[in-house]
């Protein structure tokens, strides 16, 4: 069967074949082979002990701390906010993990590279 389809002002002539109706459900005899790689958990990222330490990228004053020991964080989840030169900067977790310790408190001055919290 030939049909004409218009799409965005252009006309196209197409041929269409009408197929007999079939069941969309697989037959009982059909089985799907699932590769073993799909069933295995994803590989663990190669990380160094240094990667588990969230460090201050700038000098400033800690305004607020969102993380607490035992809290589960995903990469880039907010850990704390630092004020520097009247600008607020939110510091995120460097990777997925659980907060082991928070090393700073609100009102405390921090230097670049200073550890803010440690993840495990």
C-alpha positions as CSV (number, residue, x, y, z in Angstrom):
1,X,0.0,0.0,0.0
2,X,1.4,3.4,-0.9
3,X,0.9,6.4,1.4
4,X,1.9,10.1,1.2
5,X,3.2,11.6,4.5
6,X,3.8,15.4,5.0
7,X,6.4,16.4,7.5
8,X,7.5,20.0,8.1
9,X,6.0,21.1,4.8
10,X,7.7,18.3,2.8
11,X,5.7,15.5,1.2
12,X,7.1,11.9,1.1
13,X,5.7,8.9,-0.7
14,X,6.1,5.7,1.3
15,X,5.2,2.1,0.9
16,X,3.6,0.3,3.8
17,X,3.1,-3.4,4.3
18,X,0.3,-4.6,6.6
19,X,1.5,-7.5,8.7
20,X,-0.7,-10.1,10.4
21,X,-1.2,-9.5,14.1
22,X,1.2,-11.3,16.4
23,X,1.4,-11.7,20.1
24,X,3.6,-9.2,21.8
25,X,4.4,-11.6,24.7
26,X,7.3,-14.0,24.3
27,X,6.4,-17.7,24.1
28,X,7.2,-19.8,27.1
29,X,9.9,-21.7,25.3
30,X,11.8,-18.4,24.6
31,X,14.5,-17.6,27.2
32,X,16.7,-14.6,27.3
33,X,20.4,-15.1,28.1
34,X,21.6,-12.3,30.4
35,X,25.3,-11.7,30.2
36,X,27.2,-12.2,33.4
37,X,28.7,-8.7,33.2
38,X,25.2,-7.3,33.7
39,X,24.6,-9.2,36.8
40,X,27.9,-8.2,38.5
41,X,28.1,-5.0,40.6
42,X,29.9,-2.1,38.9
43,X,33.7,-1.9,39.4
44,X,34.9,0.2,42.3
45,X,36.6,3.4,41.3
46,X,40.4,3.5,41.7
47,X,40.8,6.0,44.5
48,X,43.8,7.1,46.6
49,X,43.5,7.8,50.3
50,X,44.0,11.5,49.4
51,X,40.8,11.4,47.3
52,X,38.7,10.7,50.4
53,X,39.7,14.0,52.0
54,X,37.5,17.0,51.2
55,X,39.8,20.0,51.1
56,X,39.2,23.8,51.0
57,X,39.9,25.2,47.6
58,X,40.0,28.8,48.9
59,X,40.8,30.8,52.1
60,X,37.8,32.1,53.9
61,X,35.4,31.6,56.8
62,X,33.1,28.6,57.2
63,X,29.5,29.8,57.2
64,X,27.6,26.6,57.6
65,X,28.3,22.8,57.7
66,X,25.8,20.4,56.2
67,X,27.6,17.1,56.7
68,X,27.8,15.1,59.9
69,X,29.7,11.9,60.8
70,X,27.9,8.8,59.5
71,X,26.0,10.7,56.7
72,X,26.0,9.1,53.3
73,X,27.1,11.5,50.5
74,X,27.1,11.3,46.8
75,X,29.7,13.1,44.7
76,X,29.2,16.9,44.7
77,X,26.6,16.8,47.5
78,X,27.0,19.9,49.6
79,X,29.4,19.5,52.6
80,X,29.7,23.1,53.7
81,X,29.7,26.8,52.7
82,X,32.7,29.1,52.8
83,X,32.6,32.9,52.6
84,X,35.5,34.6,50.9
85,X,35.5,38.3,49.8
86,X,31.7,38.5,50.5
87,X,31.0,35.6,48.2
88,X,29.6,32.2,49.3
89,X,31.1,29.1,47.9
90,X,29.4,25.7,48.4
91,X,32.0,22.9,48.7
92,X,30.8,19.5,47.5
93,X,31.9,15.9,48.4
94,X,34.9,14.8,46.2
95,X,33.3,11.3,45.7
96,X,30.6,9.0,46.9
97,X,31.1,7.9,50.5
98,X,30.2,8.2,54.2
99,X,31.4,11.1,56.3
100,X,34.0,9.8,58.8
101,X,34.8,13.1,60.5
102,X,34.2,16.9,60.0
103,X,37.3,18.9,60.8
104,X,35.8,22.4,60.8
105,X,32.9,24.4,62.4
106,X,31.0,27.5,61.5
107,X,32.9,30.7,62.1
108,X,36.3,29.0,61.7
109,X,38.9,30.4,59.3
110,X,40.2,28.0,56.7
111,X,43.2,28.1,54.4
112,X,43.5,26.6,50.8
113,X,44.2,22.9,51.0
114,X,43.0,22.6,54.6
115,X,41.0,19.3,55.3
116,X,37.3,20.0,55.8
117,X,36.0,16.5,56.2
118,X,37.1,12.9,55.7
119,X,35.0,10.2,53.9
120,X,35.3,6.5,54.1
